[in-house]
Amino acid sequence: MSSMEAYVDPIIDALTPDHGPSAGGTLVTITGHGLSNVEYVVFCRIRVSPINITSNSLQVITPPCNPGTNCTIYLILKDGTSSNKLFYRCL
């Protein structure tokens, strides 16, 4: 990153879908802004690599999670900045 570049704090607006099977494997689209420099998604305390990244959306394949829990989801940028948190319901 040059001195002229700056990361924008990422903001998550929505998860689609916002729930899925505890076995994982669900493709989730995360929408918001400032997402183009996301390094990874923290999904139920597990770091997951995002795919199909744009400035307003990215996708992730969910890891396994504990049934009946609300997993905290947030993003980490390449500079260590993190986003707000949303919840994903593991069924």
N, C-alpha and C positions, 0 to 999 in steps of 0.2 A: 504494500500500500504506500503510495507516495504521500508527501506532505499535503498535496492538494486534495486527496481523497479523504472522505470521512464515512464511517459507517453510520447508518440510520438505525436508531433503536427499533428492533422488530416488535410489531404488535400483532397478536393473534386475535382475529375477530370471530372465527368459527371453525369447527371441526365437522367434516361431513364424511361418513356418519359420525355421530358422537357416542356411539356404543357398538359393541361387537362381541364375538365369542372369546372366551378366555383362552382358547387354544392359539389365538393370534392369527396372523395371515390376512387380516383385513386391510384393504387399500383405503387409507384415510387421506382426504384432501384438507389441507390447512390453508385457510385464506386470511389475509391481513395486509399489512404493508411493511416495507423494509425487509423483505424476506430473501432478497437475492444473494446475500452474503452469509446465509445460514450454513454453519458447519455440520451441526447435528441437531436432532430432536431428542429431548429427554422424555421418554415415554415409560411411565411407571418405574422410574429410577434407572432405566436402561437407555444407553445411548444408541440411537438408530440413525443411520445415514438417510438423508432425504433424497428424493428423486424428483425429476421434472420441476426444477426450481425456476420460478420467475420472481419479479419484485412483489407480486401480489398473491402468489400461491405456491405451494409445494405439496408433494405427496410423500407418504411414508407407509411401509408395511408394518402393521402392529406386531410386537413381540407377544409371547404368552403373558397372561396376567392372572391374578387371583379372581375367581368368580365372585360376583357380587360387590366388587370394589369400584370406587371412583379413582381412576389413575390420574395423577397430575401430569399434564403435558406442557412443556415449554421449549423454547428454541434457544440455542447458543450460537452466536456469530463467531467468525474466525478470530475476532479480537477479544473474545470472552464475554461480550455483552449478552445479557439474557433478556428474554421477552417476558410479557405477562404470562399468567398460567390459566389454562382451562382444564376441564375434566373430561375424561373418557370413561364411560361405564362399561366394565367388563361383565359380560353375562355368563 
